[in-house]
Amino acid sequence: MMPFKDHYKTLAVPPNASLQEIKKAYRALAHQYHPDKNTHNQYTEGFFREIQEAYHVLSNAHRRVAYDEERWLAGYSMTKQPASVTPEWIYQQCLSLSKHMTTVDIYRMSHAALRDYILLILSNDDMAILERANHQELNRNIVGELLKSMKSLRYDYIPEIIARLNTLAASDIILLAEIKKLTAEQQKQAEWEKIKPYVLILVVVILCVLMLIYGKLMR
């Protein structure tokens, strides 16, 4: 199931915003995130489409009424303004996740759920915002917190996340090295998990042979 799109959050307006407020927010965001103005930001085009979709829905009275009903059924408030997505807000989500992961049983956790949540934090929209802001220190902190959260994530779940972390790290050599280190560690662990059953079988066979030899020597 695709996550519900909060068009009010995309345009950073409250659910009771007037048409004039929606138009004003759209014009500002469309100008800021237009692909022609962000040729080096690979995620801007996707976010620009989200902005256009949000405006298409909310600028039409009939579409907006239908959307508001769907949004309410999805559990969203009809009056409370959704939190604006800023680099600081994204960092707080990363910080909350890393704190939460300290309480999680890593042997029983859902690796797919953790991967999907991290990719939700690093969605195309959010990546576009982070790249546009180009706040290097904040990006460094975001990557650092997510690396903490990923320590127990299996190797086959991390490639897409790693690609986005590398984008945020940009030319930060130290940060890129930390990402590479985690990737290598997870890959090594994955390789060990593959051969571990065979190693255990081999150990059991060796022990049985040794016990057999010992038994013969004791006769």
Secondary structure, 3 states (H helix, E strand, C coil): CCCCCCHHHHHCCCCCCCHHHHHHHHHHHHHHHCHHHCCCCCCHHHHHHHHHHHHHHHCCHHHHHHHHHHHHHCCCCCCCCCCCCCHHHHHHHHHHHHHHHCCCCCCCCCHHHHHHHHHHHCCHHHHHHHHHHCCHHHHHHHHHHHHHHCCCCCHHHCHHHHHHHHHHHCCCHHHHHHHHHHHHHHHHHHHHHHHHHHHHHHHHHHHHHHHHHHHHHCC
